[in-house]
């Protein structure tokens, strides 16, 4: 699998990330680091515990990482959840769990595409 195919599978924009990170090896290094980022697990845990502010911070961080790496699909769902969690309130707003399901789906697609790319023989 090529890096371009990886980005196609995860719903990203390779041409845009290539303007920020001008080599395949640099892009590969950063998408590999994404696999170890804790924002997604922190988001899930905070929502499970009803911690709106912590969930907002984690969703906002995930959204930013996706913007920097041009993970457009995951970025869009993370952005939607971030905006839902943005207003200060006591507790998690209605609908957050449904949007989290979309984030989880998009996150799984992203992680699976990255792992397939990293495990493939052809990475040019």
N, C-alpha and C positions, 0 to 999 in steps of 0.2 A: 504494500500500500504506500502511496506517496503522501506527502504532507498535504497536498492539494485535495486528494481523495479523503483524507482524514477530515479536513475542514468541510468538505461537502457533506460527509456523513453527519457531522455534529451540528450542521446548520450554521456554519461560520463564514466569515469573509476573509479568505486567504490574502487577497490583493491588498486589503486594508491593513492587516497585521504585518504584511511584508513591508509596508511603508514605515512602520514603527520599529520593527525588528528585522533588519535587512539581510538576514541569512537564515537558511533552513536550520542550521545548528543552533542558532540563538532562539528561534521559535521553538524548536524541539526542547531546548533546555527549560524554557518557561512553561510550556504545556506539561512537561514532566513535573515541574514544581507544583503545578495546579493540582495534581493528583494527591499531593500531601497537604494542601491548604485545608484548614479546619473550619472555614466559614460555613460550608454547607452543613456539617454535623452540628456546629454551634446553633445554626438557624433552626434545625429540626428539634434540637434539645430545648431551646428557648421557647419555641411554640408549644412543645409538649408540656412544658412547665408553666405556660401562661405568662411568660415574661415578654411583654410587648417591646419594651425598650431594647433589650438584648437581642431579640429577634430582628428588630429594625436595623440595629448596627450590623448584624451578621448578613442580613439580606443586602444592605447597602454596600458592604465590603464585597460580597459575591458579585453584585451588579458591576462594581468598579473593575474587578478583575476581568470579568467577561468583556467589558468595554475595551480594556487594554489589549486583550488577546483576540478580540473580534469574534467571540463566541456569541453570535447574534441571537440564536434561538434561546439559549439559556439566559442570556442577558435580558431578553424581553420579558421572560416570565419572572426573573429576579427583580426587574424594574417594577413590574406590576405589583409584586408582593411588597416591595419597598414602599411604594406609594400608599398601599393599603395600610401599612403599619406606621406610616409617618405621623399622622395626627396623634397628639398626646391623648391618652385615655388610660383608664384603669382596666387593664386586661387586653386580650387579643380581640380585634374586631371580627365580626361575623364575616364569613367568606374567606378568611385567611387560610383555613385548612384546605379549602378547595384549590386555592391558588398554589398552596404548598404542594399539593399533588401534582400540579403541572410542573413546578420547579423540580420536583423529584424525578419526574419522567424525563425532563430535558437534561437534568444532571446525569442520569443514567446513560442517556444517549451520548452525551459528551465524553464521559469517562470511558465508555465502551469503545468509542471511536479512537480515543487517544491510546488506550491499551492495545487495540488492534494495530494501530500505526507503530507503536513502540515494539510490538512483537513481530512485525513483518520484516522480511529480508530487504525489500526495496524501500528506501526512505528518501529518495531524491526528489 
